[in-house]
Amino acid sequence: MQILMAKITTNFFYFSPTNQSYGQKFSSYKPSTLSIIVSSNSHSSCTINPISASISKTLVCKTKNYNAEISRFCEVGNLEKAMEVLYSSEKSKIDTKTYCSILQLCAELKSLEDGKKVHSIICESGIVIDDGVLGSKLVFMYVTCGHLKEGRRVFNKIDNGKVFIWNLLMHEYSKTGNFKESLYLFKKMQSLGIAADSYTFSCVLKCLAVVGNSGRVKDAHKLFDELSDRDVVSWNCMISGYIANGVAEKGLEVFKAMLNLGFNVDLATMVTVLSEISFDNTLLDMYSKCGDLDGAIRVFEKMGERSVVSWTSMIAGYAREGVFDGAIRLFRGMVREALDLFVAMLQKFEPDGVTMACILPACASLAALERGREIHGYIVRHGISADRNVANAIVDMYVKCGVLVLAHSLFDMIPAKDLISWTIMIAGYGMHGFGCDAIATFNDMRQAGIEPDEVSFISVLYACSHSGLVDEGWRFFNMMRYECNIEPKLEHYACMVDLLSRTGNLSEAYRFIEMMPVAPDATIWGSLLCGCRIHHEVQLAEKVAEHVFELEPDNTGYYVLLANVYAEAEKWEEVKKLREKISRRGLKKNPGCSWIEIKGKVNIFVAGGSSHPHAKKIESLLKRLRLEMKREGYFPKTRYALINADEMEKEVALCGHSEKLAMAFGILSLPAGQTIRVTKNLRVCGDCHEMAKFMSKTARREIVLRDSNRFHHFKDGRCSCRGFW
């Protein structure tokens, strides 16, 4: 019998914990490791219970070994081995701590696929995910791996009483630009009685800074007062939160309270207070926004050193009050002072690549081509162009100044292009209306071994939108999600809504918004409202406008957009009601203006303006062009006049639009054959668009018009936008 038992135990097999290939190789259980107890009562019999107990004990050890092995692999970062052990284990014996360890590693390695598998195993094992530990770890894994939607779904089902998991979601929503959802979570957290900490407070203040609601800042201050662990970070957030929402004096009060309570200020505190709280600038901005232009002028004239903030406040004040001559004078003065400052800097210091990379975007945003060329020349002469950041900034400057051919040539000269280089070029083709070229560049980027990020996808989707490429847009949207594993953000959804709206797929765009996993913001609804205007869908426009006004009740632009929808449909009573509503709310429309740079001088034009020295010549040229257009069978699109008047009055109103004045001045002032480059602060109107096409054909000139949405290249009577604008 003893021999028989020895044989039995010799043939007992088990999975070796140290085996490198689980489930494939086995090791024999050695007799010496098992206590074989022979009965003392009989030499011919043995008691098998001790053997069974010993085997049972061994199996328990093995279960414990699975948990230990997974944890050990997780500690050294070996996710592959940890997953192998998990698959080969008895799932019901794996404890919560082990699952948490492997989910943590999935998050650290951004392995969403493995994380999903672990989640599936947990569910198949019948484990109820309602406790704060495992549920929170699942949320953490999904959010960290970029799957915010699934993370939120799990979050909604668990007992989420831990503040850190609320902070995680709030922070992630703010990163995607969905600040309103972040604030919604904060409100819900408060309603559940979950105590906030300094991290909560920091996130909330950042969201409020973007949303810009001083009333909510008061709520934030209340939360700040309730914080038990206020540190220097939370104090800094409170100060910057007030400043970002235009309540600088409150920010200073918080700063004083901080000092009185004995808190040691750090560098961030001092930078915030000294750079953001400028009493003169705050006072100037207050006068300007309150319509007291005389008071603003008095403060401005008494200022010692004027910053770009003070210049901008005054220019905006003049424009807001309709004093455009004053705005033009200030603009010129600002340019002169800025140039003097730049020259003084050159005399004392030699700017490096960082300096140049900071200056060029300013030229790009203003479409100041001549200034940009001067800086480009300086860069070449001083050998700074080898710096890739500088090279990228040069390409970006020429793209945004409308010189796309030169931008592409300089792009080709960059020896080692990075993701930023490619994205600039993709975005450049998109904003100029060359969607197919943008797609080709995107494909070239991937062939060069550089994978796109979320910004690259925004650029290519924008390009599809402004070229009417619906099928291609859907292809890139799905590629981003399923091939590149990039979760769409509000900007990506906005591009898709814009694409569908511009191409007339308004019902599909509306359904798309309703099915979005994140709450749409005013920009997304605004894109659909703009599409309603383009395609004259009054009924849908009214429905969409309700959503827009709920989200941004003080944004004048959306009221004006709906008024334009009514005006083009000749619903003048509705236009009147909207204008009265704008007036009652104290809102003011941003006045349209256009400018053109000739021989280093910026010439600014406003609708109906007659103060320019060449105003009579400009008016005469426009009348002559209008007559020629009529002789060729073209009649003004008076619905773009947006006023309730007879056809003649509408035609006169159209003739005075700022972009027409600027283009006409370009024809009069620039040498034959030279490209006319005009920039407008608002979207170009349909009649001006038609006039620009006619001008390019009649005057045999190429006209590049940059409006608030995109570039229009007019040549030989055609436009690069092909109607998608």
C-alpha positions in Angstrom: 0.0 0.0 0.0 2.9 2.4 0.8 4.3 1.7 -2.6 0.9 2.3 -4.2 0.6 5.6 -2.4 4.1 6.7 -3.4 3.1 6.0 -7.0 -0.1 8.0 -6.7 1.7 11.0 -5.3 4.5 10.8 -7.8 1.9 11.1 -10.6 0.2 14.2 -9.1 0.8 17.2 -11.5 0.3 20.9 -10.9 1.1 24.2 -12.7 4.5 25.4 -11.6 4.4 29.0 -10.2 7.9 29.5 -11.6 7.1 28.1 -15.0 7.7 30.5 -17.9 4.9 29.1 -20.0 1.7 28.7 -18.0 -0.6 25.9 -19.2 2.0 24.3 -21.5 4.8 22.9 -19.3 4.2 20.9 -16.1 6.3 19.7 -13.1 5.8 16.4 -11.2 4.9 16.7 -7.5 7.7 15.1 -5.5 6.8 12.6 -2.8 9.1 14.3 -0.3 6.9 17.4 -0.4 3.8 15.5 0.6 3.4 14.1 4.1 2.3 10.5 3.6 1.1 9.2 6.9 0.7 5.5 7.4 -1.7 4.2 9.9 0.0 2.8 13.1 -2.8 0.4 13.6 -2.2 -1.7 10.6 0.7 -2.2 8.3 -1.6 -3.1 5.4 -3.7 0.1 5.5 -3.1 3.8 5.4 -5.2 6.8 6.3 -5.8 8.9 3.1 -7.4 11.9 4.9 -4.1 13.5 5.7 -3.2 13.2 2.0 -6.5 14.9 1.0 -6.0 17.6 3.5 -2.4 18.1 2.3 -3.6 18.4 -1.4 -6.3 20.9 -0.3 -3.7 22.9 1.5 -1.5 22.9 -1.6 -4.5 24.1 -3.8 -5.1 27.0 -1.4 -1.4 28.0 -1.6 -1.7 27.9 -5.4 -4.7 30.2 -5.3 -2.7 32.6 -3.2 0.2 32.2 -5.5 -1.9 33.5 -8.5 -2.7 36.7 -6.6 0.9 37.1 -5.5 2.2 36.3 -9.0 0.0 38.9 -10.6 0.9 41.5 -8.0 4.6 40.7 -8.4 4.4 41.2 -12.2 2.5 44.4 -11.8 5.1 45.7 -9.4 7.8 45.3 -12.1 5.6 46.6 -14.9 5.2 43.3 -16.8 1.6 43.6 -18.0 1.9 40.8 -20.5 2.9 38.2 -17.8 0.3 39.6 -15.4 -2.4 39.1 -18.0 -1.2 35.5 -18.7 -1.4 34.6 -15.1 -4.9 36.2 -14.9 -6.1 34.2 -17.9 -4.8 30.9 -16.4 -6.2 31.5 -12.9 -9.4 30.4 -11.2 -11.2 33.7 -11.6 -13.4 33.4 -8.6 -10.3 33.2 -6.3 -8.7 36.5 -7.6 -9.3 39.2 -5.0 -10.1 42.8 -5.5 -6.7 44.0 -4.6 -5.2 42.0 -7.4 -7.7 43.4 -10.0 -6.9 46.9 -8.7 -3.1 46.3 -9.2 -3.5 45.1 -12.8 -5.9 48.0 -13.7 -3.4 50.4 -12.2 -0.7 49.0 -14.5 -3.1 49.2 -17.5 -3.6 52.9 -16.8 0.1 53.6 -16.3 0.9 51.9 -19.7 -2.1 53.4 -21.4 -3.2 49.9 -22.4 -6.9 50.4 -23.0 -7.3 47.1 -24.7 -6.0 45.1 -21.7 -8.0 47.3 -19.3 -11.2 46.4 -21.2 -10.3 42.7 -21.0 -9.8 42.9 -17.2 -13.1 44.8 -16.9 -14.8 42.0 -18.9 -13.2 39.3 -16.7 -14.5 41.1 -13.6 -18.0 41.2 -15.0 -17.9 37.6 -16.1 -16.8 36.6 -12.7 -20.0 38.1 -11.2 -18.2 40.7 -9.2 -20.6 43.6 -8.5 -18.7 46.8 -9.2 -20.4 49.1 -6.7 -17.6 49.5 -4.1 -15.5 52.6 -4.0 -12.1 50.8 -4.5 -12.6 48.6 -7.6 -15.1 51.0 -9.3 -12.8 54.0 -8.8 -9.9 52.1 -10.2 -11.9 51.2 -13.3 -12.9 54.8 -13.8 -9.2 55.8 -13.3 -8.1 53.3 -15.9 -10.6 54.4 -18.6 -10.1 58.1 -18.0 -6.3 57.8 -18.0 -6.4 55.7 -21.2 -8.5 58.4 -22.9 -11.9 56.7 -22.8 -13.8 59.3 -20.9 -17.2 58.2 -22.1 -16.8 54.6 -20.6 -15.1 56.1 -17.5 -18.2 58.3 -16.9 -20.5 55.3 -17.5 -18.8 53.3 -14.8 -18.6 56.3 -12.5 -22.4 56.8 -12.8 -23.0 53.3 -11.5 -20.7 53.2 -8.5 -20.7 54.5 -5.0 -18.5 57.5 -5.8 -18.0 59.2 -2.5 -14.2 59.7 -2.9 -13.2 63.3 -3.8 -10.2 62.2 -5.9 -12.4 60.4 -8.5 -14.6 63.5 -8.9 -11.5 65.6 -9.3 -10.2 63.2 -12.0 -13.4 63.5 -14.1 -13.7 67.2 -13.6 -10.1 67.7 -14.7 -10.5 65.4 -17.8 -13.6 67.2 -18.9 -11.8 70.6 -18.6 -8.9 69.1 -20.7 -11.4 68.3 -23.5 -12.8 71.8 -23.4 -16.1 70.7 -21.8 -15.9 73.2 -18.9 -19.6 73.3 -18.4 -19.7 69.5 -17.7 -16.9 69.9 -15.3 -18.8 72.6 -13.4 -21.9 70.4 -13.5 -20.0 67.6 -11.8 -18.8 70.1 -9.2 -22.4 71.2 -8.4 -23.5 67.6 -8.2 -20.6 66.8 -5.9 -21.6 69.6 -3.6 -25.3 68.5 -3.6 -24.1 65.0 -2.4 -22.2 66.6 0.5 -18.7 65.4 -0.7 -16.1 67.7 0.7 -13.9 69.4 -1.9 -10.1 69.8 -1.6 -7.6 72.2 -3.1 -7.4 70.1 -6.3 -11.2 70.5 -6.8 -10.9 74.2 -6.2 -8.0 74.6 -8.7 -10.0 72.8 -11.4 -13.2 74.8 -10.7 -11.4 78.1 -10.9 -9.8 77.2 -14.2 -13.2 76.3 -15.7 -14.7 79.5 -14.4 -11.8 81.5 -15.9 -12.8 80.1 -19.3 -16.6 80.3 -18.9 -16.2 83.8 -17.5 -19.0 84.2 -15.0 -18.3 86.5 -12.1 -21.4 85.3 -10.3 -20.0 81.8 -10.2 -16.7 83.1 -8.9 -18.7 84.2 -5.8 -19.8 80.6 -5.4 -16.2 79.5 -5.8 -15.2 82.0 -3.1 -17.8 80.4 -0.8 -16.2 77.0 -1.5 -12.8 78.5 -0.9 -13.9 79.7 2.5 -15.1 76.2 3.4 -11.8 74.5 2.5 -10.1 73.1 5.5 -6.7 72.5 3.8 -6.1 75.9 2.0 -2.6 76.0 0.7 -0.7 78.5 -1.5 -2.0 76.8 -4.6 -5.7 77.3 -3.7 -4.9 81.0 -2.7 -3.3 81.5 -6.1 -6.2 80.0 -7.9 -8.6 82.3 -6.1 -6.6 85.4 -7.0 -6.2 84.4 -10.7 -9.9 83.3 -10.8 -11.1 86.8 -9.9 -8.6 88.4 -12.4 -9.6 86.1 -15.2 -13.2 87.0 -14.7 -12.5 90.7 -14.8 -12.8 91.4 -11.0 -9.1 92.4 -10.4 -9.9 94.4 -7.3 -11.4 91.3 -5.6 -8.2 89.4 -6.6 -6.2 92.1 -4.8 -8.4 91.7 -1.7 -7.7 88.0 -1.6 -4.0 88.7 -1.9 -4.1 91.0 1.1 -6.0 88.5 3.1 -3.5 85.8 2.2 -0.6 88.1 3.5 -2.6 89.0 6.7 -3.1 85.3 7.6 0.7 84.7 7.4 0.8 82.6 4.2 4.1 82.6 2.4 3.6 83.8 -1.1 5.5 82.0 -3.9 6.7 83.1 -7.3 3.3 82.2 -8.9 1.5 84.5 -6.5 3.7 87.5 -7.3 3.6 86.9 -11.0 -0.2 86.8 -10.9 -0.5 89.9 -8.8 2.1 92.0 -10.5 1.4 91.0 -14.1 -2.3 90.7 -14.1 -3.4 93.4 -11.6 -2.6 96.6 -13.3 -4.6 99.4 -11.7 -4.3 101.7 -14.7 -5.3 99.0 -17.2 -8.2 97.8 -15.0 -9.5 101.4 -14.6 -9.0 102.0 -18.4 -10.9 98.8 -19.3 -13.7 99.7 -16.9 -14.2 103.1 -18.4 -14.0 101.7 -21.9 -16.6 98.9 -21.3 -18.9 101.3 -19.5 -19.0 103.5 -22.6 -17.2 106.4 -20.8 -14.8 107.1 -23.6 -13.7 110.5 -22.2 -12.8 108.9 -18.8 -10.8 106.2 -20.6 -8.9 108.8 -22.6 -8.0 110.7 -19.5 -6.6 107.5 -17.9 -4.8 106.5 -21.1 -3.1 109.9 -21.5 -1.8 109.8 -17.9 -0.3 106.3 -18.1 3.5 106.1 -18.0 4.3 102.9 -19.9 1.5 101.6 -22.1 1.3 97.9 -22.6 -0.5 96.0 -25.4 -3.4 95.6 -22.9 -3.9 99.4 -22.6 -3.6 100.0 -26.3 -6.1 97.2 -27.0 -8.6 98.5 -24.4 -8.5 102.0 -26.0 -8.9 100.7 -29.6 -11.8 98.5 -28.5 -13.4 101.4 -26.7 -13.2 103.6 -29.8 -14.6 100.8 -32.0 -17.4 100.1 -29.5 -18.5 103.7 -29.5 -18.2 103.9 -33.3 -15.3 106.4 -33.2 -13.4 104.6 -36.0 -11.1 107.5 -36.8 -9.8 107.4 -33.2 -9.4 103.6 -33.4 -7.3 104.0 -36.6 -5.1 106.7 -35.0 -4.5 104.5 -32.0 -3.7 101.4 -34.1 -1.1 103.4 -36.0 0.3 104.7 -32.7 0.5 101.2 -31.2 2.4 100.0 -34.3 4.9 102.9 -34.0 5.4 102.3 -30.3 5.8 98.6 -30.8 8.3 99.1 -33.6 10.3 101.6 -31.4 10.4 99.0 -28.6 11.6 96.3 -31.0 14.3 98.6 -32.4 15.4 99.5 -28.9 15.6 95.8 -28.1 17.8 95.2 -31.1 20.2 97.9 -30.0 20.7 96.3 -26.6 20.2 92.6 -27.2 20.4 90.1 -30.0 17.1 88.2 -30.1 17.4 84.4 -30.2 15.2 81.8 -31.8 12.7 81.9 -28.9 12.2 85.7 -29.4 11.6 85.3 -33.1 9.2 82.4 -32.6 7.2 84.6 -30.3 7.1 87.7 -32.6 6.1 85.9 -35.8 2.7 84.6 -34.5 1.8 88.3 -33.8 2.4 89.1 -37.4 0.4 86.0 -38.4 -2.6 87.0 -36.3 -2.7 90.5 -37.7 -1.9 89.4 -41.3 1.0 91.9 -41.2 2.8 90.4 -44.2 5.4 93.3 -44.6 6.3 93.2 -40.9 6.6 89.4 -41.1 8.9 89.6 -44.2 11.1 92.0 -42.3 11.5 89.7 -39.4 12.0 86.7 -41.8 14.9 88.7 -43.3 16.4 89.3 -39.9 16.2 85.6 -39.1 17.9 84.6 -42.4 20.7 87.2 -41.9 21.4 86.1 -38.4 21.3 82.3 -39.1 18.4 81.6 -36.8 16.3 79.8 -39.5 17.9 76.4 -38.6 15.9 76.4 -35.4 12.9 74.1 -36.2 10.6 76.1 -33.9 11.5 79.3 -35.8 11.1 77.5 -39.2 7.6 76.3 -38.1 6.7 79.9 -37.0 7.8 81.3 -40.4 5.7 78.8 -42.3 2.7 79.5 -40.0 3.1 83.3 -40.6 3.1 83.0 -44.4 0.1 80.6 -44.3 -1.9 83.1 -42.2 -0.8 86.1 -44.3 -2.2 84.4 -47.4 1.1 83.5 -49.1 0.5 79.7 -49.3 2.9 79.0 -52.2 5.8 80.5 -50.3 4.7 78.7 -47.1 4.8 75.4 -48.9 8.3 76.0 -50.3 9.6 76.9 -46.9 7.9 73.8 -45.4 9.7 71.6 -48.0 13.0 73.1 -46.9 12.6 72.0 -43.2 15.0 69.0 -43.0 13.4 67.2 -40.1 9.7 68.0 -39.9 7.9 67.3 -36.7 4.2 66.9 -36.0 3.8 70.6 -35.6 5.4 71.2 -39.0 3.0 68.9 -40.7 -0.1 70.1 -38.8 0.7 73.7 -39.7 0.7 72.8 -43.4 -2.5 70.7 -43.1 -4.3 73.5 -41.3 -2.9 76.0 -43.9 -4.4 74.1 -46.8 -7.6 73.8 -44.9 -8.1 77.5 -44.2 -7.3 78.3 -47.8 -9.9 76.0 -49.1 -7.6 73.3 -50.6 -9.1 70.3 -48.8 -7.6 67.7 -51.1 -4.1 69.1 -50.6 -4.7 69.0 -46.9 -5.7 65.3 -47.1 -2.6 64.5 -49.3 -0.3 66.2 -46.7 -2.0 64.3 -43.9 -1.3 61.0 -45.8 2.3 62.1 -46.5 2.8 62.7 -42.8 1.7 59.2 -41.9 3.9 57.7 -44.6 6.8 59.7 -43.1 6.2 57.7 -39.9 4.6 60.5 -37.9 1.3 59.6 -36.3 -1.4 62.3 -36.0 -2.6 63.7 -32.7 -5.9 65.3 -31.8 -4.8 68.7 -33.2 -3.9 67.1 -36.5 -7.3 65.6 -36.8 -8.9 68.9 -36.0 -6.9 70.5 -38.9 -7.9 67.8 -41.4 -11.5 67.8 -40.4 -11.6 71.6 -40.6 -10.1 71.2 -44.2 -12.9 68.7 -45.1 -15.5 71.1 -43.7 -14.3 74.1 -45.7 -14.1 72.1 -48.9 -17.4 70.2 -48.6 -15.7 66.8 -48.4 -18.4 64.9 -46.4 -17.3 61.3 -47.1 -13.6 62.1 -46.3 -14.7 63.9 -43.2 -16.5 60.8 -41.9 -13.5 58.6 -42.8 -11.1 60.7 -40.8 -13.5 61.0 -37.9 -13.8 57.2 -37.7 -10.0 56.7 -38.3 -9.4 58.9 -35.3 -11.7 56.9 -33.0 -11.1 53.3 -34.1 -7.7 53.3 -35.8 -5.8 55.9 -33.7 -7.8 55.4 -30.5 -8.2 59.1 -30.0 -11.5 60.0 -28.2 -13.2 62.9 -30.0 -13.3 66.2 -28.1 -15.7 69.1 -28.6 -13.5 70.6 -31.3 -13.8 67.4 -33.4 -17.5 67.2 -33.0 -17.7 70.9 -33.9 -15.9 70.2 -37.2 -18.3 67.4 -38.1 -21.3 69.6 -37.3 -19.8 72.4 -39.3 -19.1 70.0 -42.3 -22.7 68.6 -42.3 -24.2 72.1 -41.8 -22.2 73.7 -44.6 -23.1 71.0 -47.1 -26.8 71.3 -46.4 -27.2 68.1 -44.2 -28.9 70.0 -41.5 -31.2 67.3 -40.2 -28.2 64.9 -40.0 -26.2 67.5 -38.2 -29.0 68.0 -35.7 -29.3 64.2 -35.0 -25.5 64.1 -34.7 -25.6 66.7 -32.0 -28.3 64.9 -30.1 -26.3 61.6 -30.2 -23.0 63.2 -29.0 -21.7 61.6 -25.8 -20.7 65.0 -24.4 -22.9 68.0 -24.0 -22.7 70.4 -27.0 -21.5 73.9 -26.4 -22.6 77.1 -28.0 -20.0 76.8 -30.8 -21.5 73.5 -32.0 -25.1 74.8 -32.0 -23.7 78.0 -33.6 -22.3 76.1 -36.5 -25.7 74.6 -37.1 -27.3 78.0 -36.9 -24.8 79.3 -39.4 -25.7 76.4 -41.7 -29.4 77.3 -41.3 -28.5 80.8 -42.5 -26.6 79.5 -45.5 -29.4 77.2 -46.6 -32.3 79.5 -45.5 -33.9 77.1 -42.9 -35.8 79.5 -40.8 -37.8 77.0 -38.7 -34.8 74.9 -37.7 -32.8 78.1 -37.1 -35.4 79.1 -34.5 -35.1 75.8 -32.8 -31.3 75.8 -32.7 -31.2 79.4 -31.5 -33.1 78.4 -28.3 -30.1 76.1 -27.4 -27.6 78.8 -28.3 -29.2 81.5 -26.3 -29.6 79.2 -23.3 -25.8 78.5 -23.3 -24.6 82.1 -24.2 -27.4 84.6 -23.5 -25.1 87.6 -23.8 -23.3 86.7 -27.1 -24.4 89.4 -29.5 -23.1 87.5 -32.5 -25.7 84.7 -32.2 -28.6 87.3 -32.0 -27.2 89.0 -35.1 -26.9 85.6 -36.9 -30.6 84.8 -36.3 -31.5 88.3 -37.3 -29.7 87.7 -40.6 -31.7 84.5 -41.1 -34.9 86.5 -40.6 -33.7 89.4 -42.8 -32.8 87.1 -45.7 -36.3 85.6 -45.4 -37.7 89.2 -45.3 -39.3 88.5 -41.9 -38.8 92.1 -40.8 -41.0 92.0 -37.7 -38.8 89.2 -36.3 -35.7 91.2 -37.1 -37.2 94.2 -35.3 -38.0 92.1 -32.2 -34.5 90.7 -32.1 -32.9 94.1 -32.4 -35.1 95.4 -29.6 -34.1 92.4 -27.4 -30.4 93.2 -28.1 -31.0 96.8 -27.1 -32.8 95.9 -23.9 -30.0 93.6 -22.8 -27.5 96.3 -23.4 -25.6 94.2 -26.0 -23.7 95.9 -28.9 -22.9 94.4 -32.3 -19.2 94.1 -33.1 -18.8 96.6 -36.0 -17.4 95.1 -39.3 -14.1 96.5 -40.5 -11.5 95.5 -43.1 -7.9 96.6 -43.6 -5.2 96.4 -46.3 -1.5 97.1 -45.8 0.1 99.2 -48.6 3.8 100.3 -48.4 3.9 99.4 -44.7 0.8 101.5 -43.9 -2.3 99.9 -42.6 -5.5 101.3 -44.1 -8.7 100.5 -42.1 -12.2 100.7 -43.6 -15.6 100.4 -41.9 -19.0 99.9 -43.5 -20.3 103.1 -45.0 -17.1 105.0 -43.9 -16.2 108.1 -45.9 -13.3 109.5 -43.8 -10.5 107.9 -46.0 -8.6 110.5 -48.1 -9.4 108.5 -51.3 -13.1 107.9 -50.4 -14.5 109.6 -53.5 -12.2 107.6 -55.8 -13.1 104.4 -54.1 -16.8 105.2 -54.4 -16.5 106.1 -58.1 -14.6 102.8 -58.8 -17.3 100.7 -57.0 -20.1 102.4 -58.9 -18.4 101.8 -62.3 -17.8 98.1 -61.4 -21.4 97.8 -60.3 -22.6 99.1 -63.7 -20.3 96.7 -65.6 -21.7 93.8 -63.5 -25.2 94.8 -64.4 -24.3 95.0 -68.1 -23.1 91.4 -67.9 -26.4 90.3 -66.4 -25.4 90.3 -62.7 -27.7 92.0 -60.2 -26.9 92.8 -56.6 -28.0 90.2 -54.0 -29.9 92.7 -52.0 -31.0 90.1 -49.4 -27.4 90.5 -48.0 -28.1 94.2 -47.2 -30.1 93.0 -44.1 -32.2 96.2 -43.9 -35.9 96.8 -44.5 -35.8 99.2 -47.4 -36.4 99.4 -51.2 -34.0 97.8 -53.6 -32.1 101.0 -54.4 -31.4 101.7 -50.7 -30.3 98.1 -50.2 -27.9 98.4 -53.2 -26.4 101.5 -51.8 -25.9 99.8 -48.4 -24.2 96.9 -50.0 -21.9 99.1 -52.0 -20.4 100.5 -48.8 -19.4 97.2 -47.1 -15.9 97.5 -45.7 -14.3 94.6 -47.7 -15.5 96.2 -51.0 -13.9 99.5 -49.9 -10.6 97.8 -49.0 -10.5 95.8 -52.3 -11.3 98.9 -54.4 -8.5 100.8 -52.6 -6.1 98.0 -53.4 -6.9 98.2 -57.1 -6.4 101.9 -57.1 -3.1 101.9 -55.0 -1.2 98.8 -55.9 0.8 98.2 -59.1 -0.8 96.2 -61.9 -0.4 92.5 -61.4 0.3 92.7 -57.6 -1.9 90.6 -55.4 -4.4 92.5 -53.3 -4.6 91.2 -49.7 -7.5 92.2 -47.5 -8.4 91.1 -43.9 -11.9 91.4 -42.4 -12.8 90.9 -38.7 -16.2 89.3 -39.6 -17.5 86.8 -42.2 -17.6 88.2 -45.7 -21.1 88.7 -47.0 -22.4 87.0 -50.1 -22.7 90.1 -52.3 -19.1 91.1 -51.4 -18.0 87.6 -52.3 -19.6 88.0 -55.7 -18.1 91.4 -56.2 -14.6 90.1 -55.4 -15.0 87.4 -58.0 -16.0 90.0 -60.6 -13.1 92.3 -59.5 -10.6 89.6 -60.0 -11.8 88.9 -63.5 -12.2 92.5 -64.6 -9.1 93.9 -63.1 -7.1 90.8 -63.8 -5.8 90.7 -60.3 -5.6 88.0 -57.7 -7.4 89.0 -54.5 -6.8 87.2 -51.2 -9.4 87.9 -48.6 -9.1 86.6 -45.1 -12.3 86.8 -43.1 -13.1 85.5 -39.6 -13.6 81.9 -40.9 -11.1 81.3 -43.7 -9.2 82.5 -46.7 -10.8 83.2 -50.1 -8.5 83.3 -53.2 -10.2 85.1 -56.0 -8.7 84.7 -59.5 -10.2 84.9 -63.0 -13.7 85.2 -61.6 -13.5 82.1 -59.3 -13.0 81.5 -55.6 -11.0 78.8 -53.9 -13.9 78.2 -51.5 -16.2 76.9 -54.2 -19.2 78.0 -52.2 -18.2 76.2 -48.9 -17.8 79.2 -46.6 
